[in-house]
Structure formats: C-alpha cells, structure tokens
C-alpha cells in the first residue's frame, strides 16, 4: 500500500508530521490546563491554536500568489517563507488575531 505522506514533497511531509506532533502536544497541554484550572496556560494554549490556524490561512493565501523569478525557487526559500509565515501568524495571534483564541478560552474555561 502506498503511504500518502511519502508521495508528497519533502516540505509537505515535514509539515504534516510536525502538525501531528503539535496536535498531540496541544491536546496534552490543553487537558493539563483545564484539569489544573490554569487560566494563563489555557489562554496561551488557545492563542497557540489560533496561531496555527492563522498560519494555515497565510500558507493557503501565499499559495495563490504566482512565484516570480526574483528570489528563485529553492528549498531554502521555501523553508524561510514557511518560517516567516509562522512568525507572522504568532504576531497576528498575539495582537488579537481573529478572536478565535478568546472564543475558545471562554468555552473551555466553563468546564
């Protein structure tokens, strides 16, 4: 049977594996914050989740822009762009983002 991750490009495969590990990590942190009634930890975890979602939006937006020849098309450029997008997402989330973190926090803090 063909492994769908192996048929992807190197960067896509790495991103999928990182996302899966981040998801498991997020679930563990979230459960711990809810169990211990750690409001600051819960707020930060909600911001982190919003940051991941904003990063996905930015990545999909960037995919719609045609590549130009100015910077070349290399693995290094792709890695740098991916890292830059993640930092943009963190900054957007820290600045208030889409409001998703607040909604998640309100919902999860009621448990």
C-alpha positions in Angstrom: 0.0 0.0 0.0 1.2 3.5 -0.8 1.8 5.8 2.1 0.2 9.1 1.2 2.8 11.1 3.2 5.6 9.5 1.1 4.0 10.7 -2.1 4.2 14.3 -1.0 7.0 16.7 -1.4 9.7 16.9 1.4 8.3 20.1 2.9 4.7 18.9 2.8 5.7 15.7 4.5 7.7 17.5 7.2 4.8 20.0 7.8 2.3 17.1 8.2 4.4 15.3 10.7 5.0 18.5 12.7 1.3 19.2 12.7 0.5 15.8 14.0 3.1 16.2 16.8 1.8 19.7 17.6 -1.7 18.4 17.8 -0.8 15.8 20.3 1.2 18.3 22.3 -1.7 20.8 22.1 -4.2 18.2 23.4 -1.9 17.3 26.3 -1.3 20.9 27.3 -5.0 21.7 27.0 -6.1 18.8 29.2 -3.5 19.7 31.8 -4.5 23.4 31.8 -8.2 22.5 32.1 -7.5 19.9 34.9 -5.3 22.3 36.9 -7.6 25.3 36.3 -4.5 27.1 34.9 -6.1 30.2 33.3 -2.8 31.6 31.9 -1.8 28.3 30.5 -5.3 27.9 28.9 -5.1 31.4 27.4 -1.7 30.7 25.9 -2.8 27.3 24.5 -5.8 28.9 22.9 -3.5 31.6 21.4 -1.2 28.9 20.1 -4.0 27.1 18.4 -5.2 30.3 16.8 -1.7 30.9 15.7 -1.6 27.5 13.9 -4.9 28.2 12.2 -3.7 31.7 11.1 -0.5 30.1 9.8 -2.6 27.7 7.7 -4.6 30.7 6.3 -1.4 32.6 5.4 0.1 29.5 3.8 -3.0 29.0 1.6 -3.1 32.6 0.7 0.6 32.5 -0.3 -0.1 29.5 -2.5 -2.5 31.6 -4.6 0.3 34.1 -5.5 2.3 33.2 -8.5 6.1 32.8 -7.9 8.3 35.3 -9.6 11.9 34.8 -10.5 13.3 37.4 -8.1 14.2 35.1 -5.2 14.5 31.9 -7.1 12.7 28.6 -6.4 14.7 26.7 -3.9 14.2 24.6 -0.8 15.9 27.3 1.3 13.5 29.9 0.0 10.5 27.6 0.8 11.8 26.9 4.3 12.4 30.6 5.0 9.0 31.6 3.7 7.3 28.9 5.8 9.1 30.0 9.0 8.3 33.7 8.2 4.6 32.8 7.8 4.6 31.0 11.2 6.1 34.1 12.8 3.5 36.3 11.1 0.8 34.0 12.5 2.2 34.2 16.0 2.3 38.0 15.9 -1.2 38.2 14.5 -2.5 35.9 17.2 -0.7 37.8 20.0 -2.2 41.1 18.7 -5.7 39.8 19.0 -5.9 37.8 15.8 -9.2 36.7 14.5 -10.7 36.4 18.0 -10.7 32.6 17.9 -8.5 32.3 21.0 -10.9 34.4 23.1 -13.9 32.3 22.0 -12.0 29.0 22.7 -10.9 30.3 26.1 -14.4 31.3 27.1 -15.8 27.9 26.0 -13.1 25.8 27.6 -12.9 27.8 30.9 -16.6 27.0 31.6 -15.7 23.3 32.0 
